[in-house]
Each structure stands twice: as structure tokens, then as C-alpha cells.
Amino acid sequence: MNPSFFWSRSFLLNRTFLWLLFIVNFAGTIYGYMWYESQLVWTVANKPGWMIPFVPDSPTSSLFFSAAVLYLLFPLKKPSKIAENARVIIEALAVVCSVKYGIWAVAMIVIGAAQGDVLNWTHYMLIISHLGMAFEALLYFRFMKAGTAALTVALTVLIINDTVDYTFDVYPGLSSELEDDITPIKWFTYNLSLLSFAAAFIVMRFRNKKDDISNNGISTNLPS
């Protein structure tokens, strides 16, 4: 079998594979919220209620991606403008947030280890799962409808989230080795939001260019 088959539209949009993708991501979302349980409880007890949604970054990202997979499984038929706008914003959030927090979590684990944090199997599991988050988001973005406006909304949400995290100290928990590095971590996080937007924008441009070539009849047999 040609290895390119596993990158093809026919394989990636196979309903059985999409259901598997949804189940894995939704299960990861539940695990992620459980992971944040202690921080959520602390936030409820010590911070205003409106800050709670800003705490669980990674599981919320995978929740958006799970929703985006459902859109692929159950395409909207004659959606209203509101429904269509909701879809593209969720897709944009799924991609930009998954790329951002997928890379962010891995970076924090690696930097923590470089400063003396002892890694165990949980760290390695988190590295693999978060790299998968970033990879699958960019891989599937070519099948989504979100454009520049939706990506801009997603970037705005990320910037607001970063600001709340590092202004009110509700950022994700860090290893003790990183507790004295909050300022550089804050700026790394802001820059990663911009880089995640840029990565999604590049994929979108490639997707749009490919569609233009196909629609103009230059090639009717482009690889998916």
C-alpha cells in the first residue's frame, strides 16, 4: 500500500476513522478536565467565577477539535448564517488553540526537565498526546471552512486568555523548577499564540491555493 494513502482525503475522512478520532479526542478532553480538577477547585475558592473558563487550556482546545470532527461527521445542511459562523469560529479555535497548547505543554515539560525536573511516564504520555494535538489540527484544517476572519477571532481569544492567565495568575500549573521563570514563560506564551495563528494561516493559504487550482481546471487529480 502506498504510504501516501494515509494522508489522503479518502482515509482521513473515512467515517470509521473520524469516529475513532472523535472518541480519542473526547476521552482526552475528559481526562484533561480531570487533570485540572485541583486547579479548578482552587480557582473557584480564590478567584472570581468568570475566570474559571480560562483555567483548563488544553482540554478546552481538544473539546473544540472534537466539535470540529463532529462537523466533518455530520455536515450542516443549509445552515443559517449564525450556525455557519459558529462552525468556522469553532474550527478556528480548534486549530489555533490545539497548535498553541500542544506545543506549549511540550515546551514546558522539556524546559522543566532541562532545569532538573524528573520526568516519569506521565510526562512522556503528555508529550506524545500534546504533539498529536498540534499535528492533527494542522492536518485536518485543510478539510475545514474557517478563514482569515475566524482565525483572527481565535487569535483574539488566545491573547485575551494569555492576558487573564498571567495578569490574574490562573495559568496552567508549572513544575517547581519553572516557578521563577514566569515572565519569560508569559512572553513565550504570547509569541506562541502569534506563531500558532501564523501556522494555521499558512495551511489555510495552501488549502485555498489548492482549491483555486482545482476549480480552474489546471489539475483534476491533485493529491488530497
SEKENU-785530 format. One record per residue: x, y, z of N, C-alpha, C, CB in turn. Coordinates in steps of 0.001 Angstrom, whole numbers, plus 524288, in hexadecimal, padded with zeros to 5 digits. Atoms other than C-alpha are relative to their C-alpha. Glycine has a CB too. Layout:
# residues N
XYZXYZXYZXYZ
...
# end
This chain:
# residues 224
8034D7FB4D800008000080000800008036F804E2800007FC4580007804CF
7FD1B7FB2480051804F580D827FC777FF6E8030F8051A7FE1C803487FB55
800657FD1D7FB118086281502809017FCCD805007FF918055F80150801F4
802F47FB24800A8802038212B8033F7FA2A7FF30800E5800E98023C7FA8F
80589801207FF077F4E981A50804DF7FE56801EF805627FEF17FA1D7FF85
801547FE897FAA27F57F81D56813747FF9C805E3800C1804017FDCF803BA
800A87FA537FFD87F5DC82BEF8104F7FB90801BE7FC688051C802BD7FE71
803E07FEB9803F57EB1382B46806457FAC38016C802657FF577FB7A7FC48
8054B7FE967FE5F7DD78830D6807377FCBE7FB26801207FD56803557FBCD
80336804B27FF5C7D7838234A805AD801137FD4080526800F27FC407FB82
7FEBD802787FAFC7DEBE81E38811A67FE908038480491805D07FEA18003F
800BD7FC7C7FB947DE2F82A2E81A737FA4880159800F080312804F07FF27
8058B7FEC47FF657CFB882CA3817D47FC967FB1B800207FE3C8038E7FB9A
802FA804CB7FF3F7CBC781E64819087FD038005D80527803A77FB207FFF1
8033C7FF277FB617C08B81E56822BA801DB7FCC8804AB7FA597FEB27FEC7
7FE038032C7FBB07C63E8133B82AC1804AF802A28028B8017E7FA847FE14
7FB647FD5A7FDE87D30F81A8F82C257FE7D8050F802BD803F0801207FBA2
801C67FB2D7FD7D7CBFF8274982F447FD977FEE4805547FC0B802D47FC86
8023D8016C7FAF77C44B8208B83A01804417FE9B803EA7FC367FB727FF60
7FBA08014C7FC957D0E981B0683F90802C7804F0801CC803DA7FC597FD36
7FD827FB077FEBA7D6F08289383EFF7FCCC8030480402800C08034C7FB0E
803667FD3F7FC527CB3082E5E845EE800477FD848056E7FA52800017FE02
7FFF6802B77FAF67CB2F823FF850A780517800FE802ED7FF347FA1B7FF37
7FAED7FF1C7FD877D9C08258B853438005F8059480218804777FEF17FC1A
7FFA17FA907FE537D8DA8345D853E67FC328014D8045D7FF0D803947FB70
803CE7FED27FBEB7CC90834AF85C11801987FD6E805237FA817FE2C7FE5D
7FDFF802917FB457D24A82AC786596804848032580247801C87FA567FEC9
7FBBB7FCB77FE337DE74833388663B7FE118050A802788039D8013C7FB89
802557FB477FDC37D5E483F09868E67FE2C7FEF7805977FB62801E77FC9A
801DF801607FABD7CF7E8385287483804977FF52803B97FCAF7FAF37FFD9
7FB52800C27FCC77DCCF83405879AC802868053A80145803F37FC6B7FD35
7FD957FAEB7FF2E7E1D8841CF877E67FD348032F8042480024803027FAF6
802E47FD1D7FBFD7D6EB847D687FF0800D77FD8F805657FA1E800217FEAC
7FECB802947FB0D7D96F83DAD88A748056C80195801EA7FFA97FA047FF69
7FAB57FE5B7FEB57E7D58417688A037FFF7805688028D80371800097FB16
800567FAA57FDFD7E40384F9588CBD7FC808007B804D17FDFF803967FBC4
803DA7FFCA7FBC77DAB584BED897C6801D88033D804A77FEB57FA88801CD
7FE287FD3B7FB537E319850E38A2F880090805DA7FEFE8053F7FDBD801D3
7FF6E7FA78801327E61085DB889C0D7FAAD802997FF518034E800BB7FB14
8054A7FDE4800857D7C185F90898A87FD8B800DE8055D7FC917FC4D7FCB7
8021B7FF767FAB07D3E085D378A6D380274804B1802B6800FA7FAF980339
7FD4C7FB8E7FDA07DE39866EA8AB407FE01805267FDB6805F37FF867FF2F
801DB7FB3C8028B7D98D870F28A1507FA8E80174801E67FFFE7FF537FA0F
8054B7FEFC7FE0E7CB7086F8A8A5B08003680260805747FCBF7FAEC80010
7FFAE7FE397FA967CF94871CF8B3C6802BA805418009C802CC7FBFE80339
7FCAB7FB6B7FF2E7D90487D0A8B16F7FF82804497FBE48057D7FE4D80039
800587FC338043C7D57A884048A4D37FA51800F07FE81803217FE237FB3B
805527FF1B801F07C95888A2989EA87FE5A7FBB37FC337FF9E8055F7FD53
801FD80446803307C0BE8805F8979680116800947FA357FA517FF7F800CC
7FF447FF39805A27C2E18869588A31805537FE217FE217FF53805B97FEA2
7FACE801C98018E7D1108820888A69800457FA217FF10803EC8017F8041B
7FFD2805B58004F7CDA58738E88AEA800D97FE0A7FA6A7FAFB7FDB48022D
7FF2180205805587CC99871A487BFD8058D800CD7FDF77FC3D802957FC4A
7FABA7FEEC801DF7DA6E8771487A8C8040E7FC3880241801808058F80157
7FC49803787FD5F7E08F86C4D882DE8017C7FB3F7FCB27FDBC7FE2F80525
7FE94804EE802AB7DFBC85F6987B2C80107800C17FA2D7FBAC7FBF8800B8
7FEC67FE88805647E6B28633886E9F800187FB5A7FC4180535802BD7FFD7
7FF6E8046C8039E7EA7A8562D868637FAEA7FCF67FF37804317FC52801FB
804E1802E8800ED7DDAE84ECF86AE17FBE8803237FD107FDBC7FE398051E
803AD7FCD4802FD7D5CC85A38865BB801828000E7FA407FFCC8059980228
7FE2F800448056B7DE3A859F98597D7FE3C7FAEC7FD73805FD8007B7FFC0
8019580508802397DB9284B7D857727FA147FF8B7FFB2802397FB808033E
805B97FFDF800617CD2184DF685A287FE5D802B77FAEF7FD94802D7804D0
8011A7FD59804F07CCE7857AB84EE2801317FC657FB6180337805177FF92
7FEA980372804587D3CF84DCA846317FC187FB897FF99805907FDD7800A7
804018041C8001C7CA178433184A0F7FB17801F87FD4A7FEB07FE2480597
8048E7FDB28028F7BF2D84C55845EF800EB8009B7FA2C7FEB08054B8026C
7FEC27FF698058A7C62384F0B839127FFA47FACC7FD2680573802527FF53
8007A805358025C7C6DD8405E836747FA407FE9A7FF3D802BC7FBD480370
8059F80108800947B82E83F73838CE7FDC9802CF7FB407FD08801B0804F0
801BB7FD43804BB7B63A849AE82E368016E7FCE87FB168026F805817FFC2
7FE7E803388047C7BDA7840A7824EF7FC9C7FB207FFAA805CA7FE778005C
80353804A27FFF37B56B83511829237FA5F801477FE768001B7FD7C80562
805717FE79800EF7A89483C76828497FFD88057B7FD9B7FCC77FFD48052D
7FFF57FADA802877A9BC8478C81E5A7FAB9802AF8006B8018D7FF7D7FA44
804D37FD037FF9C79FCB8524C820167FD798007E7FA9F8010D805738025D
802EC7FF82804DD7954985245815977FCDE80510800207FC5B7FB377FF25
802827FAE480055790D985FDE811C08001E802D2805487FA577FF677FE1B
7FFA87FD7D7FAE3796078660481E597FE90805C37FFBA805797FF6680238
800F17FA647FFA0791B38736C822C280541802D5800527FC8480151804D3
7FB267FCF67FFAC79B9987E67822C1802757FF788055E7FEF8805C97FEC8
7FDFD800857FAAF79CC987D498317B802A67FAB9800BB7FB95800AE80401
7FDC8805427FF7679F2A86E9F830D48051C7FF857FCFF7FC1B7FBDE7FE17
7FB41800468032B7A93787026826088046D8030E8029B7FEF7802217FA72
7FC0B7FCE67FD4D7B05387AEE82D87801FE7FD21804DE7FDC48056280183
7FE72802FD7FB5C7B04687290839C8803B87FB9D7FE787FB297FDC0802D3
7FCA780447801B67B631867508322F80588801DE7FEDB7FDB57FD677FB2E
7FABC7FE67801917C18686EE682C668031980213804AB7FFB98042E7FBB3
7FD337FE227FB557C4CD875448397C801CD7FB6B8034C7FC82803A880347
7FE70804AE7FD157C4D08680B84053804907FD4B7FD4F7FB5D7FC318008F
7FBAD80261802E27CD7C8629E8358B8050E80314800C07FEAA7FFA47FA2D
7FB537FCC17FF517D6D386E15836B0802387FF5C8057B7FEBE805C87FEF2
7FE40800D47FAA07D76586C9184576802717FA9B8009C7FB6C800A7803D5
7FDF6805567FFB27D98A85DF2843CA8059A7FFC37FE017FC887FC3C7FCDE
7FAD680043802717E54F8601A83B08803F98034B802F97FFB3801D07FA51
7FC367FC747FD9D7EBE686BEA84125801207FE76805AB7FDFF805A77FFC1
7FF30801767FA817E9C98679884F43802E47FAD48007C7FAC37FFA9802DB
7FD648051A7FFB17EDFC8598E84CBE805C68006F7FEAF7FD607FC177FC52
7FA837FF39801627FA7785DD88460E802DD802C3804718007C8032E7FAE3
7FD787FCD97FBEF7FD7C867DF85093800F77FCD4804ED7FCAD804C78014D
7FF5D802AC7FB027FAFB85F9E85C9F802957FAA97FF6E7FAC47FF65802A0
7FD0F804C6800EE800248533C85675805D4800FE8006C7FEAF7FDBF7FAA7
7FA717FEA87FFDC80D5A859B08547A80185802218055D8014F804077FBBA
7FED67FD947FAEC80CAB861738613C800FD7FBDD8042B7FB7E80397801B4
7FF6A804047FBF480ADA85569869C08051B7FCFF7FF577FB5C7FC337FFDC
7FB1F802CF801008161D84E3886349804AF803678016E800557FE4E7FA38
7FBAE7FC737FEC581EE785A2486487800CA80077805E37FEFF8056C7FDA3
7FF8A7FF7E7FA5381BE985B8A87312802577FB108026D7FAA2801268026E
7FDD6804E97FDF281EE884D2A87587805D77FFA87FECE7FD187FB3A7FDA6
7FA82800618019582BB384DA886DFA80360803FD802E880084800CF7FA12
7FD067FBF47FD3E8302485A898741A800737FE9F805C97FD648056E7FF52
7FFD1801A27FA8E82C888558388193803FC7FBB3800DA7FAAA7FE2F801C8
7FC31804457FF9F834748492587F388058C802137FF8D7FEFF7FBE27FBBD
7FACD7FDBC800A783FFF8515C87ABA801DD802BE804F280002803D17FB75
7FEA27FD537FB2583F708586F887CD7FFE07FC5D804B87FC548048A800E6
7FF8E803B07FBB283F0984C0588FDE7FB227FCFC8016A801B8802C28048F
804BB802F17FED5830FF8472E88FF1800B37FA577FE307FB268028B7FD56
7FF768058680148830A983859890237FB217FE387FD11800DD7FCA980505
80467801A08033682822832E78854B7FE747FA638013980153800927FA32
801F8805527FF6781F85826F4886CC7FC8F7FEB67FB507FCE77FF5B8053A
80308801B3804838167681F7B87DC87FBA0803D47FEAF7FDBD7FA9D800FE
804357FC42800FC80BCD829BD87F6D801EB804787FC927FDD5802268052B
7FDD27FBCD80335814A08343D879D88007B7FE4C7FA4B8055F801AE8021E
7FF4E801E38055D817A982BE386DF67FABC7FF3E7FD46803157FAD87FFFF
80541800808022C80945828E686C127FDE78055B7FE627FC4C7FD68803FE
801C87FAB48013B8065C8377186C8C802DA802347FB43800C880399804B4
7FD147FE2B8048C8112883A54862BD7FDAE7FDC57FAFF805CB7FE7D80075
8021D80287804B180BCE83075859027FA898020C7FEC47FFDC7FA06800B4
8056D7FE5C800F07FD8D8347A85AD27FFB5805B47FE497FCB47FF32804EF
800427FA7D80177800538430F859DA80272801107FAAB802B08034C8041A
7FE077FF8F8055A808D2841AA84DD67FBDC7FE307FC21805107FCC77FF51
8043E801E08034A7FD8E839DB848267FBCF804217FF447FDA17FB1D80250
803D07FBC1800617F45E8452D84B2F8017A803DD7FBC27FF81802D180537
7FE387FC10803C67FC8484EBA8435E800067FDCE7FA7B8057A801F78016F
7FF8680265805277FEDE8455A838297FAAD7FF227FD77802E87FAD680068
805138013C8024B7F0CE840EA836407FD05804EF7FE897FCC57FCB8803C6
802BE7FB218012A7EBC184EDF836AB801A68022E7FABA801018040980449
7FE177FE04805017F4688534082B747FEBB7FC407FB8F805E3800F080041
80127803E6803FF7F2298467E8241E7FA60800727FE1A801057FA838021B
805897FFF5801677E359847CB824717FDFE805637FE797FCD37FDF480478
801E47FAC9801567E2A1856698224D7FEAE800767FA3C8040A8041480176
801197FFAA805A07E2B68541F8139E7FA807FE2B7FEAE803F57FCC77FCF1
80559801C7800EA7D54384DC58150C7FBFC8038E802977FF557FA74801FA
803807FC7E7FD2B7CF89858FF81CF47FEF1804E37FCD68024E8017380551
801BB7FB70802EB7C926865A7818B2801DC80532802407FA39800047FFBD
7FE637FB207FD737CEEE86FA182221803D7803047FC97802787FEDB8055D
7FC9C7FCA1803127D55F87B2B81B7A802C0804028035F7FCEA802B67FBCA
7FCDF7FC187FD4B7DD1A8873181F0F7FD0E8029880473801D3804147FC35
8030B7FD577FBED7D23388DD6826A77FF5F7FC83804CF7FA94801997FDE1
800B2803977FB9C7CF9B881CE82F048052A7FF22802D97FDC67FAC07FE19
7FAE48009E7FD887DE2D87FE28316B8016C804CC8033E804327FF017FBDE
7FEF57FB317FD167DF1B88E0A835BC7FCEF8000E805177FE9F804D37FCB2
803198007C7FB2C7D41188BD383F6E802AA7FC3E803C47FA5E7FE187FEC7
7FD5E803D97FCAC7DB3C87FC684484804EF802498026D8015C7FB147FCD8
7FB4F7FD857FDEB7E7E68877C845FB7FE8E803DB804528030B802CD7FB9C
801C17FC447FC077E08E8920484D7A7FEA27FD338050E7FB438031F7FE08
80155803197FB617DB30887A8856B1804F07FE2E802CF7FC9F7FB447FE76
7FB16801C17FD9D7E8F488258858DF802BC80476802E3803A87FDBA7FBCF
7FD697FB8B7FD887EE7588FD785BD67FD2A801858050980036804B37FC34
803037FECD7FB417E3728928586572801277FBE68042F7FA04800347FECC
7FEEB804377FC4B7E5D38853E86BBB80570800A28026C7FF8E7FAA47FD47
7FAB97FF277FE007F46A887FE86CE38001A80477803F8803C68012A7FB7C
800127FB687FC987F1A889533872FF7FD887FEAA805407FD05804877FD64
8028A801957FB1A7E84688F8587D0B803897FC51803167FAAE7FD587FEE3
7FC9E803D87FD657F18A884358800F804588029E803148025B7FC457FC02
7FB437FDE37FD937FD5888C90883067FF298052A802DF8041C800BD7FBE8
8015E7FB737FCD77F65F89860888B57FDB87FE4B8053A7FC1B803847FD12
802BC801C37FB4B7EE2D890C089276801FD7FABC8020B7FA347FF9E7FEE7
7FD6D804CD7FE2A7F721884E38943D7FC747FB347FFC2801E5800C08058E
80317804C4800CF7EE0C87A9688EB18023B7FCDD7FB6D7FA2B8015E7FEFA
7FD5A803028041A7F7F68752A88503800807FA49801BC80583802607FEC5
7FF8D8058B7FE9B7F9C28665B8846C804697FF0C803E4800E47FCB67FB1B
7FC15801387FC18801578604488F7B8053D7FE9F7FD8A7FE257FB9180367
7FAB3800E8801E78100E85FBC88D9E803207FCF380413802BC8053D7FEB4
7FC8E802A67FC5381AAC857728939D802CA8040880359803FA7FC827FD1B
7FD6F7FC577FC62821C085D8B89F36804DB8026E7FD8F801797FD3680519
7FB587FDF78028682DCC85F24896AB7FEE7804CC7FC9F802757FBCD7FCBB
8015E7FBAC80381826648690488E427FD5780488802CB7FC7E7FE0D7FBB5
802E47FBFF7FD2E8202D87127898F5802A5805517FFEE7FF357FE5180582
7FD357FAFF8003682AC887B8D897E4800B7801F47FA67805517FF7B802A1
7FF817FE8A805888294D87C768891B7FADD801FA7FDB5801EF7FB5A7FCD5
805377FE91801D081B7C881DA88844800288043F7FBD37FCB2801D080491
7FFE37FBBB803DE81F1188E40880DB801A47FE1C7FA9E803B38044C801CA
7FEBD801FC805418265388782875AA7FBF87FC277FDF28054F7FD678000B
8041C803A0801B481BD587CFC875607FB578030D7FDF47FE4E7FC5C80488
804667FCBA801C681177887A18741C800F1801E77FA737FF33804B8803B3
7FEF07FDE9805348181C88DAC868568007E7FBAA7FBF5804F68034480012
7FFEF804878037D81AAF88056862747FA757FE7B7FE82802D27FB5980296
805708017B800E780C2987D84863D57FD56803C27FC357FD027FFD98052E
8022A7FC2C803A48082388A2F85D2B802147FF167FA728015180596801D4
7FDB4800D08052D8119B887B9851FB7FE1E7FAED7FD88805F27FFFB8005C
801F1804EF8020C80CE6879BC850A57FA74800977FDE5800297FBCB8043C
805357FEDB8021D7FF1387EDF84EC4800728022B7FA767FD10803EC8038F
7FF327FDB580530803F4886E5843478020F7FBF37FC24803CE804A080055
7FDD0803FD8036E80BCF87B9883DBE7FBE77FBE67FE84804AD7FD5F802A2
80425803CC801218001F8727383EB87FC3D8022F7FBF57FD057FE8980506
8033A7FD60803FA7F7DA87C3D8373C802BF7FFDA7FABB7FED5805BD80199
7FD117FFF0804E8802A287D4882D028001C7FA9D7FD7D80593801EE800ED
7FFE6805528021D8039086E7A82B847FAC97FE9A7FD8C801607FC0D8044A
80532801168021A7F4E586D4F829AF7FF078032D7FB077FBC6801378041E
800C47FCA7804937F4EF878B58201A802DF7FDC67FB45801E58059980124
7FD058024E8044E7FF8387232817D57FD367FB417FDCC8057D7FE7C801D2
802E98049D801CC7F7E386576817517FB22801AD7FD067FE7C7FC75804AA
804B27FE15802997EBA786D18813B280144802077FA887FD6E8045080343
7FE877FDEE805177F2AD8740D8089D801437FB9E7FC29804AB803AA80089
7FED6804848034A7F7C486720803737FAF37FD497FE61803A17FC24802E2
8050F8026A801237EA0D86183804637FD128031B7FBE57FCB47FF8D804FA
802D77FCB6803B17E42286D057FD30802887FFF27FA9F7FFB08059380208
7FD3C8002D804FE7EE9E86CDA7F2AC7FEDF7FAE67FD2E805E8800A8800D2
801168051C802447EC5585E5C7F0877FA7A7FFD07FDC7800BD7FBB180419
805647FFD9801DD7DDB4860A87EF677FF8E803397FB077FC658023880437
8002E7FCA7804A57DFF686B957E590802047FD187FB3880336804FF800E0
7FDD0802F68045E7E869862C37DD1A7FC167FBFA7FE16805237FD5280197
803CA80410801667DE52857FB7DD777FB44802577FD427FE427FCFD804E0
804AC7FD99802307D2ED861237DAA6800FD802557FA9E7FDFB8042E803A5
7FEB37FDD1805207DA0E867377CF168012D7FBE37FBF3804918039680076
7FF5880439803B17DBC885A017C8FC8059D7FEDD7FE877FD09801287FB47
7FA86800F68013B7EA9E85A407C915801617FA548013180393803BF80319
7FF18805827FEAC7EA9C84D187CFCE7FB197FDDE8027C804C97FF55803BA
804A68027E7FDBF7DF69844017D2C4801717FB348030C7FC1A7FE947FBC5
7FE48804B17FD427E7AA8399F7D9428044580154803EF801F77FBE27FC1B
7FC317FE687FC247EEC0840CA7E4137FFDC7FC66804A47FF1080593801B2
8000B803427FB457F30A838F47EFE87FD0E802A28044D805837FEC6801D0
803137FDC27FBC27EA2183AD77FB848034580079804DF7FB287FCB680115
# end
